[in-house]
Structures are given as C-alpha cells and as structure tokens.
Amino acid sequence: MRFLMKMKMDVEKGNAAIKDPNFGHKMQELLANLKPEAAYFALEDGQRCAYLVINIQNASDMPGKVEPFLLQFNADLSLTLVMTSEDLAKAGPDIAAAVKKWG
C-alpha cells in the first residue's frame, strides 16, 4: 500500500545530524532503505521536514522503514494512506455502491 510519510526532525538532533560530515551518506542510506516513489524536503514550523511517498506491503514491514528516522533524528513521523488518480478511478464502483447504500 502507498503511504505519504511525513518526517519532521527534532531541531537539536537535526542540527547535530547536519553537522556530521557523513550526513549526506546516511540520508542516502535511509532513502535507499525506503525506496520512495517521491521525496520532497521542506521547512515546516521551523523544523526540517521530508515528505516521502513509500510502499509498505505488510504491517510488519513498517518498523524497518520508520525506526531509522526515529533513531537518527528523533523524528516526528506520520503515515497517511494515499491513492493515485488511477487508484481512485478503480475505486469508482465501490464509491458509487457506498453512496447508494449510505448516502
């Protein structure tokens, strides 16, 4: 399943991480582990933030995907289940059935 993972770094831990000469290499390793479809980096509420579109097939795969960010950056993480426009189109009959029954 496809998720939008939002990762906000703790400011102090993020500052220490950025000062580490190996930061770029470590981040590349973290991203290689996740294999995101897309990765965007931003500043939100004064904190370094990343938005990553990732696939998690089984719930048991989640810790291996998120724990590195918690451990490396004391990150505040959220995972939101998301769909592509193609997924939404496939869901059309189910949406119509829900509207008919519950709408």
N, C-alpha and C positions, 0 to 999 in steps of 0.2 A: 504494500500500500504506500501511497505517496503522502509525505508529510512536509509541511513547512516547519523547519526547526529555527526558532529564534534564539540566539545566544547573545546575552549581554554579559560582558566581562566586568567583574569587580574592578573598580578603578585602581586600587593599590596593587592588586595581583596583576592586572593588565599592564600597569606601568613597569612593574618588575619584569614581566614577560617580554615587553618591547625592548627593554634594555639588554636582554640576553642576546648575545651575538648569534645564537642558534635559533632565535625565534622564527625566522622565515622557514628554516628546515623543519622545525617542529610543527608549524602550522601546515606545511605541505604534507607531512606525515598524517596529521589529523584529517585533513581533507581527503587524502588517498584512502584512508580507512573508511570514510563516509561515502565516497564516490558520489558526490552531489550532482544532480542534473543541472543545477544552477547555484551559484554562490555570489551573494552581494554583501558588501561591507559598508557600514554606515556609523554615524554617531546618533545615539538616541538618549535623551535625558542626561547628557553629559557622560555617557558610557559608550565604549567601543561595542559595536553590535554587528552580528552577522545574521543574514537570512539565507538559509540553505534549504534547497528542495532535495529531499532524500527519500529513498525507498527503504522500508522496513517490512520484510515479508512475514516475520514471526515476532510475537511479543518478546520472546526470549532473546531476540537479536538486539533489542533496544539498549540494554546496559552496555554492550560493547560499542555501541555507536555514540552514546552520550557521556558515559563516565569519563573518557579522556578530557572532555571540555570542562567538566566539573572539577576534576583533579588539577588540570593545568591552570585554569583561570578563575576558579571559584565562581563559575558562570551561573547566571540565572537563565534557565532553559525552559522553553515551552515547545510542545509539538502539537501542531494542528493538522488534522486530516484534511487534505485538499484534493481537488479534481482538476483535470484538464478540461478544455471545452469538449474534447472528444468523449471523455468520461461522462460529462453532463448530458451530452446528446444520447449516449447509450442508456442513461437513467430516465430518459423521457417517458417511456411506458410505465415505469414504477412511480414516477411523479404523478402522472395522469391518474393512475389507479388510486394513489393516496388522496388526491384531490377529490376523486369521485366518492371514495368511501368516507373521508374525514372532513372534506371541505364544505 
